[in-house]
Amino acid sequence: MIRALIFDFDGIIVNTEPLHHRAFQKIFAPLGLDVSWDEYLSDYIGFDDRDAVRERFRSAGRELDADTHSRLIADKAKAFLEVIEEAPAADFPGVVDLIRAASKRLPVALCSGAVMSDIRPFLRRLDLESCFQTVVTAEDVAASKPDPMSYRLALAKLQMKHPQLGLAPENTLAIEDTPAGIASARGAGLKVIAVTNSYPAISLGDAHAVVTSLEGQTLASLAALVDGKNEAK
């Protein structure tokens, strides 16, 4: 039985990954550190901004001091807000309906590698702020996905809010779209359903089930998928 649901944000609720790539290009290109879309998908998606900046400098063989690191993270946050003003991202089919329906029946949380300033404008636009009983972002943890810290924290916060529900990793379901996100949730002991919004199914095999879309999915159908009672679709 699924007693709590935890959603990733980028690539699950809103199609923001192309916008994150454009924002990174705004800060990396002047430094001669351009990242192609294919490179972003293979090497950076799933990282929070801190680790993405570290990885870009590491892969280029460049030193990164603490001041430069902090400045680039702040610059990227500003660039992202500029990008979403230029081209707001669309939500993925079915996800808003699923979140609203699920939040009426059980605790729902958000667990993202983004910062809150990246997330809040979209939650407001989609009128989803009241649906999440807790939100964990990159600012709340020392290590980003694939480290399990963020999912452990999200579940711990839900457990504190609902001590009577017996929430545990084995009855909590994460909805993810990247191998790093799947590894994070599974490392925290959660069940995981992956959606092929960012990666093909073959790259998401560590999830308990893989679906091509959340459109038409319900709590019952998701529970059946992780219990192996239904075919992913």
Secondary structure in CASP SS format (residue, H / E / C, confidence):
PFRMAT SS
TARGET T0000
AUTHOR 0000-0000-0000
METHOD secondary structure of the structure
MODEL  1
M C 1.00
I C 1.00
R C 1.00
A E 1.00
L E 1.00
I E 1.00
F E 1.00
D C 1.00
F C 1.00
D E 1.00
G C 1.00
I C 1.00
I C 1.00
V E 1.00
N C 1.00
T C 1.00
E H 1.00
P H 1.00
L H 1.00
H H 1.00
H H 1.00
R H 1.00
A H 1.00
F H 1.00
Q H 1.00
K H 1.00
I H 1.00
F H 1.00
A H 1.00
P H 1.00
L H 1.00
G C 1.00
L C 1.00
D C 1.00
V C 1.00
S C 1.00
W H 1.00
D H 1.00
E H 1.00
Y H 1.00
L H 1.00
S H 1.00
D H 1.00
Y H 1.00
I C 1.00
G C 1.00
F C 1.00
D C 1.00
D H 1.00
R H 1.00
D H 1.00
A H 1.00
V H 1.00
R H 1.00
E H 1.00
R H 1.00
F H 1.00
R H 1.00
S H 1.00
A C 1.00
G C 1.00
R C 1.00
E C 1.00
L C 1.00
D C 1.00
A H 1.00
D H 1.00
T H 1.00
H H 1.00
S H 1.00
R H 1.00
L H 1.00
I H 1.00
A H 1.00
D H 1.00
K H 1.00
A H 1.00
K H 1.00
A H 1.00
F H 1.00
L H 1.00
E H 1.00
V H 1.00
I H 1.00
E H 1.00
E H 1.00
A C 1.00
P C 1.00
A C 1.00
A C 1.00
D E 1.00
F C 1.00
P C 1.00
G C 1.00
V H 1.00
V H 1.00
D H 1.00
L H 1.00
I H 1.00
R H 1.00
A H 1.00
A H 1.00
S H 1.00
K C 1.00
R C 1.00
L C 1.00
P C 1.00
V E 1.00
A E 1.00
L E 1.00
C E 1.00
S C 1.00
G C 1.00
A C 1.00
V C 1.00
M H 1.00
S H 1.00
D H 1.00
I H 1.00
R H 1.00
P H 1.00
F H 1.00
L H 1.00
R H 1.00
R H 1.00
L C 1.00
D C 1.00
L C 1.00
E H 1.00
S H 1.00
C H 1.00
F C 1.00
Q C 1.00
T E 1.00
V E 1.00
V E 1.00
T C 1.00
A H 1.00
E H 1.00
D H 1.00
V C 1.00
A C 1.00
A C 1.00
S C 1.00
K C 1.00
P C 1.00
D C 1.00
P C 1.00
M H 1.00
S H 1.00
Y H 1.00
R H 1.00
L H 1.00
A H 1.00
L H 1.00
A H 1.00
K H 1.00
L H 1.00
Q H 1.00
M H 1.00
K H 1.00
H C 1.00
P H 1.00
Q H 1.00
L H 1.00
G C 1.00
L C 1.00
A C 1.00
P H 1.00
E H 1.00
N H 1.00
T E 1.00
L E 1.00
A E 1.00
I E 1.00
E E 1.00
D C 1.00
T C 1.00
P H 1.00
A H 1.00
G H 1.00
I H 1.00
A H 1.00
S H 1.00
A H 1.00
R H 1.00
G H 1.00
A C 1.00
G C 1.00
L C 1.00
K E 1.00
V E 1.00
I E 1.00
A E 1.00
V E 1.00
T C 1.00
N C 1.00
S C 1.00
Y C 1.00
P C 1.00
A H 1.00
I H 1.00
S H 1.00
L H 1.00
G C 1.00
D C 1.00
A C 1.00
H C 1.00
A E 1.00
V E 1.00
V E 1.00
T C 1.00
S C 1.00
L C 1.00
E C 1.00
G C 1.00
Q C 1.00
T C 1.00
L H 1.00
A H 1.00
S H 1.00
L H 1.00
A H 1.00
A H 1.00
L H 1.00
V H 1.00
D C 1.00
G C 1.00
K C 1.00
N C 1.00
E C 1.00
A C 1.00
K C 1.00
END
